[in-house]
Amino acid sequence: MMHSHKRTRRDLALLLVAVGMLGLLGLFVDDSYFLHVLILCFVWVIVVASWDLVMGYAGILTFAQLALFAIGSYASAMLSINHGVPPLLAIPLGALATGVVGALIAWPSMRLRGEYIALFTFALHLSLPTLLEQGRDLGTGGARGLIGVPPLQLGELVLRSNSKAAWFFLMLGVAALVVYVIYFVIIGGRWGKAFVALRDSESFAQSLGINMRRSQVLIFTVSALFTGLGGALYAQYVGVITPRVLGNEFFLMVLIMLSVGGMGKYPGAILGAFIITIGNELLRDLGQFRLLVLGVLVVAVMLWLPNGLADLRANLARLTGRGGSGQTKAAPSDRGA
């Protein structure tokens, strides 16, 4: 227990150091494109960390994450454009609406098991673009999407899409807060232990009095709420949202982030979001071939690091002959274990 608390303090200290270094970077770098890429990193950190919570730690095989991201984006944008709700209020309302939708999805899907949950949630993902395209009368903008989302205003400061520095610090703060809540408050708390217990042994967890279905619905709803927050902020940042956000490219990118980083292994998902987002931008000139390159990267990671970047330190220790068996000592901390 003492070792676990020491590890938690160390991980929290590393998070604060990383946030501080990124903050300093934002102060001294004024390149708009560079800041834009980092802002996208922060958006995907929110999404991937939320997915890691429900799939990596709770063990619920769901593919609804990008659909929830789109719901948060559309809800916020529709409130701002169609109903004149100030963006500062539309963002949390969009996140809340996504949490409600997440609960509605979780309630029936949690009656299923394993791959059947994956099929159910993936079917929702596949059906959502058609619903958005056919929902012009509901204010979705149809196939054209929603253009001209009003800029976020914080007091006298107006955050337009070209306000890169302001968006950088806002997204850095929100992403850091979400990471802290997910990994240090939820996973590090009593509920987190319940989720991990259900993932590892349902019968044992239920023998301890843990209500499986209620816990799964709760974690799915919380994950949906944070994902919707990321989607709402993304819509406000780019100023436009279309059904294209549900395309295969976005879906595969987020899935690759989680796979490369490693599920249920803090901070694997966060590192995966940064590596794949930056790598995708560096390979932008390759066009569609960049997906081939990223695919090769995923295959290489899966062969050498089956658990993602979480295995990197252990493998390096074995290669240098300093790890012994090295499996548990060298691996990054699994906060749920």
BELCORVEN-V56301 format. One record per residue. N is the residue number from 1. RES is the residue in three letters. SS is DSSP state (hx for helix, st for strand, lp for the rest). PHI is phi in degrees with one decimal (NA if undefined). Layout:
N:RES:SS:PHI ; N:RES:SS:PHI
This chain:
1:MET:lp:NA ; 2:MET:hx:-63.8 ; 3:HIS:hx:-63.6 ; 4:SER:hx:-64.0 ; 5:HIS:hx:-66.2 ; 6:LYS:hx:-64.6 ; 7:ARG:hx:-65.5 ; 8:THR:hx:-63.0 ; 9:ARG:hx:-63.6 ; 10:ARG:hx:-65.3 ; 11:ASP:hx:-63.8 ; 12:LEU:hx:-66.1 ; 13:ALA:hx:-62.7 ; 14:LEU:hx:-65.1 ; 15:LEU:hx:-63.5 ; 16:LEU:hx:-64.4 ; 17:VAL:hx:-63.6 ; 18:ALA:hx:-62.9 ; 19:VAL:hx:-63.8 ; 20:GLY:hx:-62.3 ; 21:MET:hx:-66.0 ; 22:LEU:hx:-66.4 ; 23:GLY:hx:-62.1 ; 24:LEU:hx:-63.7 ; 25:LEU:hx:-61.1 ; 26:GLY:hx:-65.5 ; 27:LEU:hx:-73.5 ; 28:PHE:hx:-104.1 ; 29:VAL:lp:-109.6 ; 30:ASP:lp:-120.1 ; 31:ASP:lp:-75.2 ; 32:SER:hx:-62.3 ; 33:TYR:hx:-66.7 ; 34:PHE:hx:-62.4 ; 35:LEU:hx:-65.7 ; 36:HIS:hx:-60.4 ; 37:VAL:hx:-62.5 ; 38:LEU:hx:-67.9 ; 39:ILE:hx:-62.2 ; 40:LEU:hx:-62.8 ; 41:CYS:hx:-57.3 ; 42:PHE:hx:-65.7 ; 43:VAL:hx:-60.4 ; 44:TRP:hx:-73.2 ; 45:VAL:hx:-60.3 ; 46:ILE:hx:-60.1 ; 47:VAL:hx:-67.3 ; 48:VAL:hx:-70.3 ; 49:ALA:hx:-62.8 ; 50:SER:hx:-66.6 ; 51:TRP:hx:-68.0 ; 52:ASP:hx:-62.1 ; 53:LEU:hx:-59.9 ; 54:VAL:hx:-84.5 ; 55:MET:hx:-98.8 ; 56:GLY:hx:-76.3 ; 57:TYR:hx:-97.2 ; 58:ALA:lp:-86.8 ; 59:GLY:lp:72.7 ; 60:ILE:lp:-94.7 ; 61:LEU:lp:-80.5 ; 62:THR:lp:-124.1 ; 63:PHE:lp:-120.7 ; 64:ALA:lp:-93.5 ; 65:GLN:hx:-60.9 ; 66:LEU:hx:-71.0 ; 67:ALA:hx:-63.9 ; 68:LEU:hx:-66.4 ; 69:PHE:hx:-59.5 ; 70:ALA:hx:-66.1 ; 71:ILE:hx:-62.0 ; 72:GLY:hx:-61.9 ; 73:SER:hx:-64.0 ; 74:TYR:hx:-67.3 ; 75:ALA:hx:-60.6 ; 76:SER:hx:-64.0 ; 77:ALA:hx:-65.4 ; 78:MET:hx:-65.6 ; 79:LEU:hx:-63.2 ; 80:SER:hx:-72.2 ; 81:ILE:hx:-79.9 ; 82:ASN:hx:-85.1 ; 83:HIS:hx:-122.7 ; 84:GLY:lp:67.6 ; 85:VAL:lp:-73.8 ; 86:PRO:lp:-56.6 ; 87:PRO:hx:-53.6 ; 88:LEU:hx:-62.4 ; 89:LEU:hx:-93.3 ; 90:ALA:hx:-65.8 ; 91:ILE:hx:-64.4 ; 92:PRO:hx:-65.2 ; 93:LEU:hx:-66.7 ; 94:GLY:hx:-63.9 ; 95:ALA:hx:-64.6 ; 96:LEU:hx:-63.8 ; 97:ALA:hx:-61.7 ; 98:THR:hx:-66.9 ; 99:GLY:hx:-62.2 ; 100:VAL:hx:-65.3 ; 101:VAL:hx:-62.2 ; 102:GLY:hx:-59.6 ; 103:ALA:hx:-65.6 ; 104:LEU:hx:-67.2 ; 105:ILE:hx:-72.9 ; 106:ALA:hx:-68.3 ; 107:TRP:hx:-58.2 ; 108:PRO:hx:-79.1 ; 109:SER:hx:-69.8 ; 110:MET:lp:-73.9 ; 111:ARG:lp:-77.5 ; 112:LEU:lp:-93.9 ; 113:ARG:lp:-135.4 ; 114:GLY:lp:50.0 ; 115:GLU:hx:-65.8 ; 116:TYR:hx:-70.9 ; 117:ILE:hx:-65.4 ; 118:ALA:hx:-60.3 ; 119:LEU:hx:-65.1 ; 120:PHE:hx:-62.5 ; 121:THR:hx:-71.1 ; 122:PHE:hx:-69.3 ; 123:ALA:hx:-62.6 ; 124:LEU:hx:-62.9 ; 125:HIS:hx:-60.6 ; 126:LEU:hx:-70.4 ; 127:SER:hx:-83.5 ; 128:LEU:hx:-64.1 ; 129:PRO:hx:-57.0 ; 130:THR:hx:-64.7 ; 131:LEU:hx:-62.6 ; 132:LEU:hx:-69.0 ; 133:GLU:hx:-68.6 ; 134:GLN:lp:-90.2 ; 135:GLY:lp:-99.5 ; 136:ARG:hx:-57.6 ; 137:ASP:hx:-67.2 ; 138:LEU:hx:-89.5 ; 139:GLY:lp:99.2 ; 140:THR:lp:-81.7 ; 141:GLY:lp:85.6 ; 142:GLY:hx:66.5 ; 143:ALA:hx:-64.9 ; 144:ARG:hx:-73.1 ; 145:GLY:lp:82.0 ; 146:LEU:st:-112.5 ; 147:ILE:st:-118.2 ; 148:GLY:lp:81.9 ; 149:VAL:lp:-63.6 ; 150:PRO:lp:-56.8 ; 151:PRO:lp:-69.8 ; 152:LEU:st:-70.7 ; 153:GLN:st:-123.6 ; 154:LEU:st:-115.3 ; 155:GLY:lp:66.1 ; 156:GLU:lp:-88.4 ; 157:LEU:st:-90.4 ; 158:VAL:st:-105.3 ; 159:LEU:st:-97.3 ; 160:ARG:lp:-88.4 ; 161:SER:lp:-60.9 ; 162:ASN:lp:-89.0 ; 163:SER:lp:-86.5 ; 164:LYS:hx:-62.6 ; 165:ALA:hx:-62.6 ; 166:ALA:hx:-65.0 ; 167:TRP:hx:-64.3 ; 168:PHE:hx:-58.5 ; 169:PHE:hx:-71.8 ; 170:LEU:hx:-63.6 ; 171:MET:hx:-69.5 ; 172:LEU:hx:-61.3 ; 173:GLY:hx:-64.8 ; 174:VAL:hx:-67.1 ; 175:ALA:hx:-62.0 ; 176:ALA:hx:-63.4 ; 177:LEU:hx:-65.1 ; 178:VAL:hx:-64.0 ; 179:VAL:hx:-60.1 ; 180:TYR:hx:-62.3 ; 181:VAL:hx:-64.2 ; 182:ILE:hx:-67.6 ; 183:TYR:hx:-88.7 ; 184:PHE:hx:-105.3 ; 185:VAL:hx:-95.4 ; 186:ILE:hx:-76.9 ; 187:ILE:lp:-65.2 ; 188:GLY:lp:-79.8 ; 189:GLY:lp:-101.1 ; 190:ARG:hx:-64.4 ; 191:TRP:hx:-64.3 ; 192:GLY:hx:-60.5 ; 193:LYS:hx:-64.0 ; 194:ALA:hx:-66.3 ; 195:PHE:hx:-63.2 ; 196:VAL:hx:-67.0 ; 197:ALA:hx:-63.3 ; 198:LEU:hx:-66.0 ; 199:ARG:hx:-65.6 ; 200:ASP:hx:-83.2 ; 201:SER:lp:-159.1 ; 202:GLU:hx:-63.1 ; 203:SER:hx:-63.8 ; 204:PHE:hx:-66.6 ; 205:ALA:hx:-63.2 ; 206:GLN:hx:-69.2 ; 207:SER:hx:-67.4 ; 208:LEU:lp:-88.9 ; 209:GLY:lp:91.7 ; 210:ILE:lp:-82.5 ; 211:ASN:lp:-80.0 ; 212:MET:hx:-62.7 ; 213:ARG:hx:-66.8 ; 214:ARG:hx:-62.2 ; 215:SER:hx:-65.3 ; 216:GLN:hx:-67.6 ; 217:VAL:hx:-63.5 ; 218:LEU:hx:-63.8 ; 219:ILE:hx:-67.9 ; 220:PHE:hx:-65.4 ; 221:THR:hx:-66.4 ; 222:VAL:hx:-63.7 ; 223:SER:hx:-60.8 ; 224:ALA:hx:-63.0 ; 225:LEU:hx:-60.5 ; 226:PHE:hx:-66.5 ; 227:THR:hx:-63.6 ; 228:GLY:hx:-62.4 ; 229:LEU:hx:-62.4 ; 230:GLY:hx:-61.3 ; 231:GLY:hx:-65.2 ; 232:ALA:hx:-63.4 ; 233:LEU:hx:-65.7 ; 234:TYR:hx:-62.6 ; 235:ALA:hx:-62.6 ; 236:GLN:hx:-67.4 ; 237:TYR:hx:-71.7 ; 238:VAL:hx:-80.5 ; 239:GLY:lp:79.0 ; 240:VAL:st:-153.8 ; 241:ILE:st:-142.5 ; 242:THR:lp:-132.0 ; 243:PRO:hx:-60.7 ; 244:ARG:hx:-61.6 ; 245:VAL:hx:-63.8 ; 246:LEU:hx:-96.4 ; 247:GLY:lp:-68.3 ; 248:ASN:hx:-61.8 ; 249:GLU:hx:-63.0 ; 250:PHE:hx:-64.0 ; 251:PHE:hx:-61.2 ; 252:LEU:hx:-66.0 ; 253:MET:hx:-61.8 ; 254:VAL:hx:-67.5 ; 255:LEU:hx:-64.3 ; 256:ILE:hx:-65.7 ; 257:MET:hx:-56.0 ; 258:LEU:hx:-70.0 ; 259:SER:hx:-68.8 ; 260:VAL:hx:-68.1 ; 261:GLY:hx:-68.4 ; 262:GLY:lp:107.8 ; 263:MET:lp:-80.1 ; 264:GLY:lp:67.7 ; 265:LYS:lp:-134.6 ; 266:TYR:lp:-63.2 ; 267:PRO:lp:-101.5 ; 268:GLY:hx:-53.7 ; 269:ALA:hx:-61.8 ; 270:ILE:hx:-66.6 ; 271:LEU:hx:-62.7 ; 272:GLY:hx:-61.1 ; 273:ALA:hx:-62.7 ; 274:PHE:hx:-67.2 ; 275:ILE:hx:-63.9 ; 276:ILE:hx:-72.9 ; 277:THR:hx:-63.3 ; 278:ILE:hx:-67.2 ; 279:GLY:hx:-62.0 ; 280:ASN:hx:-63.3 ; 281:GLU:hx:-70.3 ; 282:LEU:hx:-65.8 ; 283:LEU:lp:-95.1 ; 284:ARG:hx:-56.5 ; 285:ASP:hx:-67.7 ; 286:LEU:hx:-80.9 ; 287:GLY:lp:64.3 ; 288:GLN:lp:-67.6 ; 289:PHE:hx:-68.1 ; 290:ARG:hx:-65.0 ; 291:LEU:hx:-66.8 ; 292:LEU:hx:-64.3 ; 293:VAL:hx:-62.5 ; 294:LEU:hx:-64.6 ; 295:GLY:hx:-63.4 ; 296:VAL:hx:-62.5 ; 297:LEU:hx:-60.9 ; 298:VAL:hx:-62.7 ; 299:VAL:hx:-61.0 ; 300:ALA:hx:-62.9 ; 301:VAL:hx:-64.6 ; 302:MET:hx:-64.9 ; 303:LEU:hx:-76.7 ; 304:TRP:hx:-91.3 ; 305:LEU:lp:-128.1 ; 306:PRO:lp:-55.6 ; 307:ASN:lp:-101.6 ; 308:GLY:hx:77.9 ; 309:LEU:hx:-63.7 ; 310:ALA:hx:-62.1 ; 311:ASP:hx:-88.6 ; 312:LEU:hx:-61.2 ; 313:ARG:hx:-64.3 ; 314:ALA:hx:-64.8 ; 315:ASN:hx:-65.8 ; 316:LEU:hx:-63.3 ; 317:ALA:hx:-63.9 ; 318:ARG:hx:-68.0 ; 319:LEU:hx:-64.9 ; 320:THR:lp:-86.8 ; 321:GLY:lp:74.8 ; 322:ARG:lp:-106.7 ; 323:GLY:lp:-96.4 ; 324:GLY:lp:59.8 ; 325:SER:lp:-68.7 ; 326:GLY:lp:63.8 ; 327:GLN:hx:-68.1 ; 328:THR:hx:-93.6 ; 329:LYS:hx:-71.0 ; 330:ALA:hx:-91.0 ; 331:ALA:lp:-71.2 ; 332:PRO:lp:-59.1 ; 333:SER:lp:-67.9 ; 334:ASP:lp:-94.8 ; 335:ARG:lp:-66.0 ; 336:GLY:lp:-85.8 ; 337:ALA:lp:-72.5
